[in-house]
């Protein structure tokens, strides 16, 4: 068994050969690598913030981190009204919520998700809009930390060996079951051997589980509930940063210009949702209408996330090609939206920021606001 585990560990190590990360990004300061981030786990005044759902967080999160689900960062009432638009939340609400997560003004925040990027960028957009600049996005998220955790690799190797060791007992159980049903004939000796094999397998599986359990306290990605002491967080109105967020009136103005001037418009609106949402076939949450903002360019968020390599963004070369193909020029003001802004919409804005685009904004209300406002036009 030890030789098998060593072999699995070696294979895992070879598979972990560092990716050549695109250093053509114009603004590399937004991202932090797993190699750098891992040194900060457990450090004072550093908080890892998961943008994934509470359920995903419970199943596996970076040790000591907190959960701030990106879709819940945007606050609107049941009719889609955001009371402090274009801010994701009103200041007092944001202060209370952020403080409840054990974050103070001098905390360094590392936003992450599973690895895909949108939910981490939602956290990033949320905090930067309130003037919190000491924040990074973990490129590759939770998966990247697991890749470089030697304890995780040992844990995975034991788990794989345990799974392999189960197979003979599984075959034995099937044979005994078929014998009982009269599908096959087994001798008394065979029956006894199969039963002994199953018994031995149960004992062996207990040993594997014990080995894995002994490793769990040292894993960097753990299961369980959030455990954090609240802190005081204050937002100065002077620090609020509206540079990369927009409300519906601003987006409406851009839409009208696009419809009037077409490709000659100085604006672009990117719809980052799935085609089912864009054509109005699928409606989400409490939104009254399905469809999209007229004049939008359709670039689903998955086109810019590097799912294949489990990194939050594709290389700068690939990103440039995608945006060029869709006519997303640097000299235009670009708005991106999804369902609630913090997520798929913020994925685009962050990618464009990585490429050095300046006039970029998340429509924080997104379809939750637009689809519920009957005075606003839409297309399907």
C-alpha positions in Angstrom: 0.0 0.0 0.0 2.8 2.4 0.9 4.4 1.9 -2.6 1.1 2.6 -4.2 0.6 5.8 -2.2 4.2 7.0 -3.1 3.4 6.3 -6.7 0.2 8.3 -6.5 1.9 11.1 -4.8 4.6 11.2 -7.5 1.9 11.3 -10.2 0.1 14.1 -8.4 3.4 16.1 -8.1 4.1 15.8 -11.8 0.5 16.8 -12.5 1.1 19.9 -10.4 3.8 21.3 -12.6 3.1 25.1 -12.4 1.2 26.6 -15.3 2.8 29.3 -17.2 0.6 32.1 -16.1 0.0 34.9 -18.6 2.4 37.6 -17.6 1.1 39.8 -20.4 -1.6 41.1 -18.0 -1.4 44.8 -17.8 -2.5 44.8 -14.1 -1.0 41.8 -12.4 -1.6 43.4 -9.0 -5.2 42.2 -9.0 -4.3 38.5 -8.7 -2.4 36.5 -6.2 -1.0 33.1 -6.9 -1.7 30.1 -4.7 2.0 29.9 -3.9 1.9 33.4 -2.4 -1.5 33.1 -0.9 -0.7 30.0 1.0 1.9 31.9 3.1 -0.9 34.2 4.3 -3.3 31.5 5.6 -3.8 32.1 9.3 -1.9 35.4 9.4 -3.2 38.3 11.5 -5.2 40.9 9.6 -5.6 38.6 6.6 -9.0 37.2 5.7 -9.8 34.8 2.9 -13.3 35.4 1.7 -15.2 32.8 -0.3 -17.7 34.1 -2.8 -19.4 30.7 -3.2 -22.6 29.6 -1.6 -22.9 28.7 2.0 -23.4 25.0 1.0 -20.3 25.0 -1.1 -18.4 26.7 1.7 -19.4 24.0 4.2 -18.2 21.3 1.8 -14.8 22.8 1.5 -13.2 26.1 2.3 -9.8 27.6 2.9 -9.0 27.2 6.6 -10.1 30.3 8.6 -12.0 31.9 5.8 -15.5 33.3 5.8 -18.4 33.1 3.3 -19.8 36.1 1.4 -21.8 34.6 -1.4 -21.5 36.9 -4.4 -25.2 36.8 -5.3 -26.1 38.0 -1.8 -23.8 41.0 -1.9 -26.2 42.8 -4.1 -29.2 44.1 -2.0 -32.5 44.8 -3.6 -36.1 44.5 -2.5 -38.6 42.0 -3.9 -39.4 44.4 -6.8 -35.7 44.8 -7.8 -35.2 48.3 -6.3 -31.7 49.0 -5.0 -32.1 51.7 -2.4 -28.5 53.1 -2.7 -27.9 52.5 -6.4 -25.3 52.1 -7.8 -23.8 50.7 -4.6 -24.4 47.0 -3.9 -25.6 47.9 -0.4 -26.3 51.1 1.6 -23.4 52.1 3.7 -24.8 51.2 7.1 -25.9 47.8 5.9 -22.5 47.2 4.2 -20.6 48.2 7.4 -22.6 45.8 9.6 -22.3 42.9 7.1 -18.6 43.3 6.5 -17.9 43.7 10.2 -19.9 40.6 11.0 -17.4 38.6 8.9 -14.5 39.5 11.2 -13.2 42.1 8.8 -11.9 45.5 9.8 -10.6 48.4 7.7 -7.0 47.3 8.0 -7.7 43.7 6.9 -6.1 42.3 3.8 -8.8 40.4 1.9 -8.1 37.5 -0.5 -11.2 36.8 -2.5 -11.7 33.3 -3.9 -14.2 30.8 -5.1 -13.9 27.2 -6.3 -11.6 28.2 -9.2 -13.8 29.6 -12.0 -13.6 33.2 -11.0 -17.0 34.9 -11.1 -17.9 34.7 -7.4 -14.4 35.8 -6.4 -14.6 38.8 -8.7 -18.0 39.6 -7.1 -16.3 39.9 -3.7 -13.6 42.0 -5.3 -16.0 44.4 -6.9 -18.1 44.7 -3.7 -15.1 45.7 -1.5 -13.4 48.0 -4.0 -16.6 49.9 -4.5 -16.5 50.8 -0.8 -12.9 51.9 -1.1 -11.3 48.8 0.4 -8.1 48.6 -1.8 -6.1 46.0 0.2 -7.7 43.1 -1.7 -6.6 40.4 -4.1 -8.2 37.6 -6.1 -6.8 34.1 -5.6 -6.1 32.9 -9.2 -7.4 29.3 -9.3 -9.3 29.7 -6.0 -9.7 26.8 -3.6 -8.6 24.2 -6.2 -5.2 26.0 -6.6 -4.6 25.8 -2.8 -5.4 22.1 -2.8 -3.0 21.5 -5.7 0.0 22.7 -3.7 -1.0 21.4 -0.3 1.3 18.3 0.4 -1.1 17.1 3.1 -3.9 17.2 0.6 -1.9 15.2 -1.9 -1.2 12.5 0.7 -4.9 12.6 1.7 -6.0 12.2 -1.9 -3.5 9.3 -2.4 -4.9 7.4 0.5 -8.4 8.1 -0.7 -7.6 6.7 -4.1 -5.9 3.6 -2.7 -9.0 3.0 -0.5 -11.3 3.3 -3.5 -9.1 0.8 -5.4 -9.0 -1.6 -2.4 -12.8 -1.7 -2.3 -13.2 -3.3 -5.8 -12.5 -7.0 -4.8 -15.0 -6.8 -1.9 -17.5 -5.2 -4.2 -17.1 -8.0 -6.7 -17.4 -10.5 -3.9 -20.7 -8.9 -2.6 -22.1 -9.0 -6.2 -21.2 -12.7 -6.6 -22.9 -13.6 -3.3 -25.9 -11.6 -4.2 -26.2 -13.4 -7.6 -25.7 -16.7 -5.9 -28.5 -16.0 -3.6 -30.8 -15.1 -6.5 -29.8 -18.3 -8.3 -28.0 -16.6 -11.1 -24.7 -18.3 -10.4 -23.5 -21.3 -8.5 -20.8 -21.0 -5.8 -19.2 -23.7 -3.7 -19.1 -23.6 0.0 -15.4 -22.8 -0.2 -16.0 -19.9 -2.5 -18.8 -18.5 -0.3 -16.5 -18.7 2.7 -13.6 -17.0 0.8 -15.9 -14.2 -0.4 -17.2 -13.6 3.1 -13.7 -13.5 4.6 -12.7 -11.1 1.8 -15.6 -8.7 2.6 -14.8 -8.9 6.3 -11.1 -8.1 5.7 -12.0 -5.3 3.4 -14.2 -3.6 6.0 -11.3 -3.7 8.5 -8.9 -2.3 5.8 -11.4 0.5 5.0 -11.5 1.5 8.6 -7.7 1.8 8.6 -7.8 4.0 5.5 -10.5 6.2 7.1 -8.4 6.5 10.3 -5.4 7.6 8.3 -7.4 10.2 6.4 -9.0 11.5 9.6 -5.6 11.9 11.2 -4.6 14.2 8.3 -7.7 16.4 8.3 -6.5 18.9 11.0 -3.5 19.7 8.8 -5.4 20.2 5.5 -5.5 23.8 4.1 -9.0 23.2 2.7 -11.4 22.0 5.4 -15.1 21.2 5.8 -17.5 22.8 8.3 -19.2 25.9 9.5 -17.9 29.5 9.6 -16.3 30.5 12.9 -15.4 34.1 13.2 -15.6 36.9 15.8 -17.3 40.1 14.6 -15.2 43.3 14.2 -16.0 47.0 13.6 -15.9 48.2 10.0 -16.5 51.8 8.9 -17.0 53.2 5.4 -16.1 56.8 4.8 -18.3 58.4 2.2 -15.2 60.1 0.7 -13.7 56.6 0.1 -16.6 55.2 -1.9 -15.4 54.4 -5.4 -18.0 54.6 -8.2 -15.3 54.2 -10.9 -16.2 50.6 -11.8 -19.9 50.4 -10.9 -23.0 51.9 -12.6 -26.7 52.2 -12.1 -29.6 51.7 -14.5 -29.9 55.3 -15.7 -26.3 55.3 -16.8 -26.7 51.9 -18.6 -30.0 53.1 -20.1 -28.1 56.1 -21.6 -25.5 53.8 -23.0 -28.2 51.5 -24.5 -29.9 54.5 -26.2 -26.6 55.6 -27.7 -25.9 52.0 -29.0 -29.3 51.8 -30.6 -28.8 55.2 -32.3 -25.2 54.9 -33.4 -24.6 51.1 -33.7 -20.9 50.2 -34.0 -20.1 53.9 -33.9 -21.4 54.2 -30.4 -18.8 55.1 -27.7 -20.5 52.5 -25.5 -20.6 48.7 -25.2 -22.9 46.6 -23.0 -21.8 43.0 -22.3 -24.4 40.4 -21.3 -22.4 37.7 -19.6 -25.3 35.3 -18.9 -26.3 32.0 -20.6 -28.3 32.0 -23.8 -31.4 30.6 -22.0 -31.4 33.8 -19.9 -30.6 36.1 -22.8 -33.6 34.9 -24.9 -35.9 35.0 -21.9 -36.4 31.2 -21.8 -35.1 31.1 -18.2 -36.1 33.6 -15.5 -34.4 33.7 -12.1 -35.3 34.6 -8.6 -38.0 37.3 -8.4 -37.5 38.9 -11.8 -40.8 39.7 -13.6 -39.4 39.5 -17.1 -36.9 37.5 -19.1 -34.8 38.8 -21.9 -31.8 41.1 -22.4 -30.9 44.8 -22.7 -31.3 45.9 -26.3 -28.0 46.5 -28.1 -26.1 44.1 -25.8 -23.1 42.1 -26.9 -23.3 38.5 -25.8 -20.1 37.0 -24.3 -20.9 34.3 -21.7 -18.6 34.5 -18.7 -17.4 30.9 -19.4 -15.6 32.2 -22.5 -13.1 34.1 -20.3 -12.7 31.8 -17.4 -10.0 29.1 -17.8 -12.0 26.2 -16.7 -9.7 23.7 -18.5 -6.7 24.7 -16.4 -8.7 25.5 -13.3 -7.7 29.2 -13.3 -9.9 32.2 -12.9 -9.0 33.8 -16.2 -7.7 32.8 -19.5 -4.3 34.1 -20.6 -4.1 37.8 -21.7 -3.5 36.6 -25.3 -6.7 34.6 -25.3 -8.7 37.4 -23.5 -7.5 40.0 -26.0 -8.6 37.8 -28.9 -12.1 37.2 -27.4 -12.7 40.9 -26.8 -11.3 41.9 -30.2 -13.6 39.4 -31.9 -16.6 41.0 -30.2 -15.5 44.6 -30.9 -14.8 45.5 -27.3 -12.3 48.4 -27.8 -10.4 50.2 -25.1 -11.6 53.6 -26.4 -15.2 52.7 -25.5 -17.0 52.8 -22.1 -17.9 49.2 -21.3 -20.7 48.0 -19.0 -21.1 44.3 -18.1 -24.1 42.8 -16.4 -25.5 39.4 -15.4 -28.3 38.6 -12.9 -27.0 40.7 -10.0 -23.7 42.2 -11.2 -21.5 40.6 -8.5 -20.5 37.4 -10.3 -20.6 36.9 -14.0 -20.7 40.6 -14.8 -17.8 41.4 -12.5 -15.8 38.6 -14.1 -15.8 40.5 -17.4 -14.9 43.8 -15.7 -12.1 42.3 -13.8 -10.7 40.6 -16.9 -10.8 43.9 -18.8 -9.1 45.6 -15.9 -6.4 42.9 -16.1 -5.9 43.9 -19.8 -5.6 47.6 -18.9 -9.0 48.8 -19.9 -10.0 52.0 -18.0 -13.6 52.8 -18.8 -15.2 49.7 -17.4 -18.2 49.3 -15.1 -20.4 46.6 -13.5 -24.1 47.3 -13.8 -24.7 46.4 -10.1 -28.4 46.1 -10.5 -28.1 44.0 -13.6 -31.1 41.9 -14.7 -32.6 41.9 -11.2 -33.2 45.7 -11.6 -33.8 45.9 -15.4 -36.1 43.0 -15.7 -38.3 44.3 -12.9 -38.6 47.8 -14.2 -41.5 47.8 -16.6 -40.5 51.2 -18.0 -37.3 49.8 -19.4 -37.2 48.1 -22.8 -36.0 44.6 -23.4 -35.4 42.1 -26.2 -35.8 38.3 -26.3 
